[in-house]
Amino acid sequence: MPTRLRYELVAILVIAVAAFLEVFQPIRLIRAKEQLAHVYATYTLEKPLSHTRRAREALRREIVSKLSAQELFGVQVSFPTQQEIRIRLEVMPEEAQRDVEAATQALKEVLKDRFGEVRGPVVDTSGLPDRPIFQVGSVGLFPLRFHVRRGLDLQGGTHLVLQIRRQTARLEFELAPDDEKALQRIQTLSLEARAGSPASQEPSPPPASDEASASDPQEQSTEGAKEIQLEEAQLKLEDALRILLPRSGLKDYYFEAVGVRVVVVYTMARGEQEREQEAQRILAALSPHFPQARLLKHEGMSLPENALIQAMETVRRRVDRLGVAEALVQTQGMERIVVQLPGIKDPEEAVRMLGTTAQLELRKVPEKYEVQVEKDPSTGKETVRFLEKQTNREVPVEIVYYEGEAVITGRHLKPGSAQVGYDQFGAPEVYLELTPEGARLFDQFAARNYGKHLGIYLDRQIISAPVIQARHFGGRVRITGGFENVKEARDLQALLNAGALPVPVDVVEQRSVSPTLGSDSVRQSFLAGLGGFALVASYMLFFYRVPGLLADVALVLYAIVVMALLVGFNATLTLPGIAGFILSIGMAVDANVIIFERLKEELRSGKILRSAIEAGFARAWTAIVDGNVTTLLIAAVLYIMGTGPIKGFAITLSLGILVSLFSAVFVTKRFLQVVSLLPWGAKLALYGIR
C-alpha cells in the first residue's frame, strides 16, 4: 500500500473518531459537584390565584422567603397560568429529588388551604447533567446521546407575539374630584354589575383578591366604600372602563387607570380638533356613571419612524443578551413582532425581558407622601410603599409616579453603561453612567432636594426610593435594594444596555410551546429515517456491490461529520434544518451514483481497475461540481434573504453538500483504491458487471 494512501486512511479514521466523540461525547470531564443545575417543578392549584399584581408579588415573595429559609438555592417563582405555580431551583444533580420534595413541603406550608388542593409537582429535570456509567478520577464514561442543540420545534420553548402601540393622542380625564367619591361610584358600579342592573349590561369580573367572597350586595354596601382596597378598586374600575369606553365608538385605543379617579386614554386622533371630538365622546360614555367626570388635558404624541423595525431590533438585542440559540425574531404584518425562544420554559420570564418597554425614570417623590421600605430578611429585597401623610392611607404607585417631577429618563443614560456590582454587604447593585446633560440635570436636582426621597422607576414600577445623600454625583448613579438576587440585577442591566423600546408593546399572545413533533413522533421519525437509510444502503449494495458498500460506509461517516460540525459551531437543529440535512444526503448518494456509473463504463471498456477508478472519478467530477455549486448558490440566497428556520435549512444544506463532496469523492475513492490492491479486488462481478 502506498505511503500516501496509508496516511490518508489514517486521516479518515481520525476524522471519524473525532466526529463520533464530538457528537456523542461518551468520554468527558465530570461536572464539579459544586456546579448547580436547574430543575423546574410546576404545581396546579384547585382555586385561581389573585388578579392583583400586589397580591401575586406578595405571594411570590412569601414563597421565595420560605424556600430560601429551607436552604434551597436559586429560587425563582412564576405563575404560568391563573392556577399554576412554577418553582425553579438550582440543585446538585444527586440532591435534585430531595430539594424538590423540600420545596413541595414548604410550598404547601405557605399556601395552606388558601387555594384548595395543591396538585403535583410535574418536575422537569432536562437541565440536569447525565450520570456517568463509569468514572476514573474526574473523567467519566457516559451513555451515548446526541449533543446537538434543538430548536423550538424539536425541544419546545416560549412563543410570544408583541404588538406595538401606534396611538398618537393622549387624553387625561378626572372621574371624580376626590378618591372618596370615586370609590363610591366604583362600588355602585360593582353592585349594579353583581345585581344584573341594566346600567352595566355586563357580568362582573371574578373577585380580584384571594380573600374576595361572593357576599351579597347589601352586606357590602354597609361596609362602605372606604373598606375597598385601593388596588382592588382600581381593578374594578378597569373592568368597568372596559365596558364603558367601547360605548364611545372608539375602535383603536387603550387606557390606563391612575389610582381610582384619573384615567388616561390613548387614541388615534390627529390634530387638536379631532382630540377634542374624541374627548367629548368619551365623556358622554363616562358621564352616566361618573357625572363629575371632566377632561383634564389632551396632547399629541409623536410616533418614531420605522417604529416596528426599531422595536424588532431592540427585542433582538434583548434576545441576544438572554443567550438563546436559534431564536426567531421577525415582524408579522404592520404592527406585530413574533418571538420564538427555544428552551425557555417560563413565558413570564420571557415577557419580563422582552415585553417591557424598559424605560428607566428617576422622579421626585412629592413631599405629601411618606416612603416606607420593607426589607425581606432572607433575600435583602426592598419593597417600597407610599403613604399619604395626612390620612396615613396607602397610595398606589401610579399616583406617586404621575405626581412626581421627572428628573432623569432613559435618554440621559450612556449606551451600554449599566454594570452590576455589590455593596459592602454583598447585595447586588446596578451602576449607571449619565450623559453630560443628564449629569448636569441630576446634580441640579440633588442640590435642590438634598435629604429628600427620589423614586427610581422601571416602566412606572417602583424599584427603590432612596434618600438623596449628596449634592454632586459626577454622572454616576447606583440602584440598590430593589433586587431579590443577582439575576434580577443582571436582567435590569441587560434591559438597560439593550435599550428601551421606541414605543410601548402589548403581549397579545403568550404560551409555552411543546415540541412540534412530540417525543413519540421524534422517535418514530428517527426510526423512519433509519428505515429510509437502510433502503438507500440496500439499493446501493444491490446495484453497485462493493462500491455500494463502500459508499454506505462513507455515508455513515458523512452523517457523523455533519452532526459534529453542527455541535462544533454550536448550531441549533430545527425541522427545516433536518430537511436540509436529508436533502444533502440525497445529494451525496447522487454523487456516488454518478461516480459508480462512470466506473462501470470504464470497466466495460476494458480498463484495469486502478485506471478505471481514476478515469471514473475524473469524468464524474465536472457533473458533481456543477450540481453541488448550483445548490450551494441557492442555499446562499436562502441564508441571505431568509430568516429563522429558512436560515437553518440553508446552513445544514450547505454543510451537508460540502461534507458530501468530501465523503463521496475523497473517502469513497480511497476505499476503492484499497480494494484495488487486494487479490480479489479486480473481479468485475464485485462491481455489478456480468
C-alpha positions, 0 to 999 in steps of 0.5 A: 500500500502506498505511503500516501494512501496509508496516511490518508486512511489514517486521516479518515479514521481520525476524522471519524473518531473525532466526529463520533466523540464530538457528537456523542461525547461518551468520554468527558470531564465530570461536572464539579459537584459544586456546579448547580443545575436547574430543575423546574417543578410546576404545581396546579392549584384547585382555586385561581390565584389573585388578579392583583399584581400586589397580591401575586408579588406578595405571594411570590415573595412569601414563597421565595422567603420560605424556600430560601429559609429551607436552604434551597438555592436559586429560587425563582417563582412564576405563575404560568397560568391563573392556577399554576405555580412554577418553582425553579431551583438550582440543585446538585444533580444527586440532591435534585429529588430531595430539594424538590420534595423540600420545596413541595413541603414548604410550598404547601406550608405557605399556601395552606388551604388558601387555594384548595388542593395543591396538585403535583409537582410535574418536575422537569429535570432536562437541565440536569447533567447525565450520570456517568456509567463509569468514572476514573478520577474526574473523567467519566464514561457516559451513555451515548446521546446526541449533543446537538442543540434543538430548536423550538420545534424539536425541544419546545420553548416560549412563543410570544407575539408583541404588538406595538402601540401606534396611538398618537393622542393622549387624553387625561380625564378626572372621574371624580374630584376626590378618591372618596367619591370615586370609590363610591361610584366604583362600588355602585358600579360593582353592585349594579354589575353583581345585581344584573342592573341594566346600567352595566349590561355586563357580568362582573369580573371574578373577585380580584383578591384571594380573600374576595367572597361572593357576599351579597350586595347589601352586606357590602354596601354597609361596609362602605366604600372606604373598606375597598382596597385601593388596588382592588378598586382600581381593578374594578374600575378597569373592568368597568372602563372596559365596558364603558369606553367601547360605548364611545365608538372608539375602535383603536385605543387603550387606557390606563387607570391612575389610582381610582379617579384619573384615567388616561386614554390613548387614541388615534386622533390627529390634530387638536380638533379631532382630540377634542371630538374624541374627548367629548365622546368619551365623556358622554360614555363616562358621564352616566356613571361618573357625572363629575367626570371632566377632561383634564388635558389632551396632547399629541404624541409623536410616533418614531419612524420605522417604529416596528423595525426599531422595536424588532431590533431592540427585542433582538438585542434583548434576545441576544443578551438572554443567550438563546440559540436559534431564536426567531425574531421577525415582524408579522404584518404592520404592527406585530413582532413574533418571538420564538425562544427555544428552551425557555420554559417560563413565558413570564420570564420571557415577557419580563425581558422582552415585553417591557418597554424598559424605560428607566425614570428617576422622579421626585417623590412629592413631599405629601407622601411618606416612603416606607421600605420593607426589607425581606430578611432572607433575600435583602429585597426592598419593597417600597410603599407610599403613604399619604401623610395626612390620612396615613392611607396607602397610595398606589404607585401610579399616583406617586409616579404621575405626581412626581417631577421627572428628573432623569429618563432613559435618554440621559443614560450612556449606551451600554453603561449599566454594570452590576456590582455589590455593596459592602454587604454583598447585595447586588447593585446596578451602576449607571453612567449619565450623559453630560446633560443628564449629569448636569440635570441630576446634580441640579436636582440633588442640590435642590432636594438634598435629604429628600426621597427620589423614586427610581422607576422601571416602566412606572414600577417602583424599584427603590426610593432612596434618600438623596445623600449628596449634592454632586454625583459626577454622572454616576448613579447606583440602584440598590435594594430593589433586587431579590438576587443577582439575576434580577440585577443582571436582567435590569442591566441587560434591559438597560444596555439593550435599550428601551423600546421606541414605543410601548408593546402589548403581549397579545399572545403568550404560551409555552410551546411543546415540541412540534413533533412530540417525543413519540413522533421524534422517535418514530421519525428517527426510526423512519429515517433509519428505515429510509437509510437502510433502503438507500444502503440496500439499493446501493449494495444491490446495484453497485456491490462493493462500491455500494458498500463502500459508499454506505460506509462513507455515508455513515461517516458523512452523517457523523461529520455533519452532526459534529460540525453542527455541535462544533459551531454550536448550531441549533437543529430545527425541522427545516434544518433536518430537511436540509440535512436529508436533502444533502444526503440525497445529494451525496448518494447522487454523487456516488451514483454518478461516480459508480456509473462512470466506473462501470463504463470504464470497466466495460471498456476494458480498463484495469481497475486502478485506471478505471477508478481514476478515469471514473472519478475524473469524468464524474467530477465536472457533473458533481461540481456543477450540481453541488455549486448550483445548490450551494448558490441557492442555499446562499440566497436562502441564508441571505434573504431568509430568516429563522428556520429558512436560515437553518435549512440553508446552513445544514444544506450547505454543510451537508453538500460540502461534507458530501463532496468530501465523503463521496469523492475523497473517502469513497475513492480511497476505499476503492483504491484499497480494494484495488490492491487486494487479490480479489479486488479486480473481479468485475462481478464485485462491481455489478458487471456480468 
